[in-house]
Amino acid sequence: MEYGLRPLGREKLWLWGLLAPTLIGLTFGTIGSLLATLLLSFFSWDLIAPPTWNGVANYVALVENSAYLKAFTNTIVFAGLYVPGVVVSSLLVAVLLNRKIRGVGLFRTAYFLPTVTSAVATALVWNMFYGKDTGLLNFFLESLGLAPFCWLCRENAMMSVVIVNVWGAIGEGMIIFLAGLTAIPREYYEAATVDGASETQQFFNITLPLITPSIFFQTLISAIKAFQAYDYIYMLTRRGQGESTVPVAVYSIWRNAFNFFKMGAASAQAIQLAVLVAVFMGLLFLFERRYVVYE
C-alpha cells in the first residue's frame, strides 16, 4: 500500500515549476560549486593567467603549510569550545523560558534578536566592549579597581570570539529546544510530582532523555557552523595585511584565494575542510543511532 498524495495531470507541471528554482540553485549553486572546487584543487590558478595542471601538489602542500595547519588546529579548538557552549547555553535558556512567567515573550525575542541581526553590526558593537583602552568591559574593570584586560590579544582572542559566537547562536538553539520542550506531555511531570520527584530529578529523568533529538539536531547545526565560522572572527581579529590573531580554516581559505590569489591551494583547503565536516557528521549520526531517543 502506498501512502501520501501524488500529483496528477497538470499538478505535476505546477510541482516541477515550483521546485525548479530550488533544484536549479541546488544543482548549479551547491553541487556545481562543489565539483568546480574539487576540479580547481588540482590546478594552479591566480585568476589572471590560465589554470595549469598541478596534480595533488596542492594537497601535499597542506601538510607543509604551517599557517594552514595552525588555522586547522584553531578550527578544531574553536569547534570544541563553541559546540558544547551553544548546546548547553541554549538548553538552559530554553528551560528557563519554558515557564509561564510575565513577559516571557519579550525575553524570548531579546534572546532571538542576535540571530536576525547583521553579524557585521554585532561585531562592531562587541569591538566597543572589547576595546583595550576605550572598551566598556575594561571601563567596568577599572571602575572596580582592577587592571584592564586585553580581550583580543593573541593569547585571549580565541575565548573572546567563542563568547561572541556562542552569544549570537543562543537564540536559534533556544527556538529548537523550546520546540522539543513543548512537545513533552505535561502528564509526565504531573506524575513525577505526585511521586515526589524534584525539578532537578524531573529534568534529568524526563526532560533530558526526551529532548535528545533536539540536542542531536542542535549539535549537528552547531558543528557545521563551527567549521564554517568566519564573520565574527574576521571583524574582531583581523589585523594588517589580512592577518588574524585567531586564523581558522575558512579565514585561511579566504586569504589564500583573495589575498594571495592562490585559487588552487584555497580549493584544496576547502575540499579538505568539507571532508572533515563529512567525517564529523558521520560520527554524529553513528552516535544518534545509539543514544538518541525517539518516541
N, C-alpha and C positions, 0 to 999 in steps of 0.2 A: 504494500500500500504506500502511495506517495503522499507526502504532506506538503502543505504550503500552497500558495497561489502561483499559477503560471500564466504569463501574459499570452493573450490570444490575438490573432489578427493584427490590426493596426496598433494594438498596445505594445507589440514588440518594437515597432518603429519609434514610438514615444520613449520606450525604455532605453533603447540604444542612443536615441537623441539626447536624452537627459544624462546618460552615462558618458557620452562622448567627450566632453571637456575633461572629466576626471581621468578617463582612460588615456587620452592624448597626453595630458600632463604627466601621468604615471609612466607612460611609455618613453616619452622624449625627455621629460624633466628629471625623472628618477633613474629608470633603467638605462636610458640613453646616456645620461651623465656618468653613471657608474661604469658602463662599458667604455666610454670615451676616456675616463680617468685611468682605467686599467690599461688601455692601449697606450695612452700617453706616458705611462710609467716606464715603458720600455724604450722611450726616446729621450733625446736631449734637445730641449727647445727653449729659446729665450724670448719668444713672442715676436721676434723680428726675422731672424734667419729661418729657413725651412727646417723642420724637425729632422734629426739624424738618429739612426738606429743606435741604441745604447745597450741593448740586451738586458741582462739582470744587474748591470753595474749600479743602477740607482738603488736597488735593494741591498746589494753588498755594501754600498756606501753608508747605509743606515747604521750598520754595526760600527763603522769607523767614525761616524759623525757624533762627536761628544756633545755638541749643542742639542742635537735631536734626542740623544739618549737622556740628557738632563730633562728636556721637555717631556719625554715619555715617562720618566720617573715621577716628575711633578704631577703628571696626569693621574697616575696610579695613586699617589698620595692624596691628591685633591678628591678623587672619587671615594677613597677610603674614609675621608672626613665628611664629605658632602652627603653621600647617600644615607648613612645612618643618622646624620644630623637632620636631614629633611624628613625622613620617615618618623623619627621619634618626636621631633618638634610638631610636625603636622598632626600626628596622632594625639598628642597631649592637648593641642589647641582644639581639635575636633571634639575630644571628650569633654573639655570644659564648656564648649559652646553647644553641646548637645543637651543642654538643660533648659528648662523653662524659667528663664530669668528675664527681667525687664531690659529691653534694649538689645537683646541678643542679635537681632538683625543688623543693628548698627555695628556691633563688634565683628560680625561675620564679614560685613562689607569692608571694614577697616583692614582686616587681615587679608582679604582677597585683593585689595586695591593695588599692591605692588605687582601682582600678576599681569594686570592690564595697563600698567604704567610703562612708559618708554624706558628701556634699560639705560640709555644714554643719560636721560634726565635723572634717573635714580642714582646712577654712578656719580654724576656731578654733585648731587646732594650729599652722598656719602664722602666725597672728597672734602666737602666742607666740614664733615665730622672728623675725618682722619688727618686733617692738616697738622703738620708738626708744630708750626708757630702760631697759626691762627685758627686751628681746628677747635670745634666745640667740645670734643672729648677731652683734649688737653686743657682747655679753659676750665672745665669742670674739675679735672685733677688738680690743677694749680690752685683753684679756689678751696680745695680741701687740704692744701699744703703739701701735695705730692708732686714729684718731679714729672715733667712732660714725657710722653711716650712716643716713640717713632713707630707709628702703626704700619706704615707702608715701606719701612726699611726691609732690606733683603731677608733678614732673619725673622721678621714678623709678618711679612706680606702674605704668606700662604694662609695663615689663620685669619687674617683680616678679610681676604677675598672670599674665603669659605663662609665667614659670617654673613657677608653681604649676599652671596648666592643662596645660602640657606634661607635668609630672611625673605628674599624675593620669591622663593618657591613654596613657602609655608601655605599661602592662600590656595594654591592649586591642590596641594596634598590635603588640606583641610576639607575641601569640597569632596574629594574622593572618599575620605574616611567618614565624613558625615553621611554620605550615601550608604556606606556599609553599616554604620551605626543605626541609622533609622530603619534598616531592613531587619534588624534583630527583633523578634517578637517580644513584647513587653511582659508576656506571661512568664518568660524565663526568669526575669528579675523579680517578679512578684513571688514566684515560688521560692526563689533563693532567699528573699527577705523573710518569708514565713519560716524557712528553715534556720534563720538566724545568721545568714552569711553577711559579712560586712561589705562595704562598697569595694574595698581592695580585693577581697576574695571574689566578688562578682566580676570585677574587671579581668582578673587573671584566669578565672574558670569559665566565664561565659563570653565576655566581650572579646578578649584576645583570640580565643580559638575560632570564633565565628566571623571575625574580620580578616582572617588570614588571606582570603582572595584580594581584599583591598590592600593589605600590606604587600603582597606579591606584586600587584599591579603598580603600586606607588614605587616600590623598589626598582621595578623594571624601567619605569619612566625616569626616575631619578638617575639611574645608572647611565642611561642613554644621554641625558642632559649633562651629566658629569664629564663624559668623554668628549662632548661637543662644547664644553664651556669656552667662551671667548669674550663676549661683550663686556661683562663687568671687569674681567681680568685686563682686557685691553684698556679700558677707560681708567682703571685705578692704578695700574702698574707700568704703563708704558713710559719709556724714557727716550732719550735722544737716540737717533739712528735706528729707530724701530725696535730697540731692545726692551726687555721687560724684566722686572725683578722676580716674576713668577711665570716664566715661559712654560706653556703647556703645549700639547700636541697640535691643536688647531691653530694656536698662535704661531707655532713653528711652520706649519703648512702655509699660513697666510704670508709670513715673512719671506719664505723661500720663493713663493710664487710671485708676489707683487713688490717685494723689496729687492731681491736678488735675481728675479726673473728666471729662476730655475724650475720651470714647469714640470719637467720630468721627475726631478727629485721631490717636489711637492706632491706630485701624483702618487709616487711610491709611498710617501709617508701617509697619504690619505688612505691608500689601499691597506697598508699595514694597520692603521687605526680601525678601519672597517672590519678587518679580520679579528682584531682584538675584541671589538664590540660584539661580533657574532659569536665568538667563543664564550664570552661572558654571558651573553643571552642564553646560550645553550646550557651552561651550568645552572643558570637560574631556573630554566624550565625543568631540568632534572630535579632540582630542589623542590619545585612546585609539585611534581608528581608524588613526592614522598610526604611533604609536610602541609600542603595547603588543603584545607577542609572545605568542601562544597556541600551545601545542604541538598 
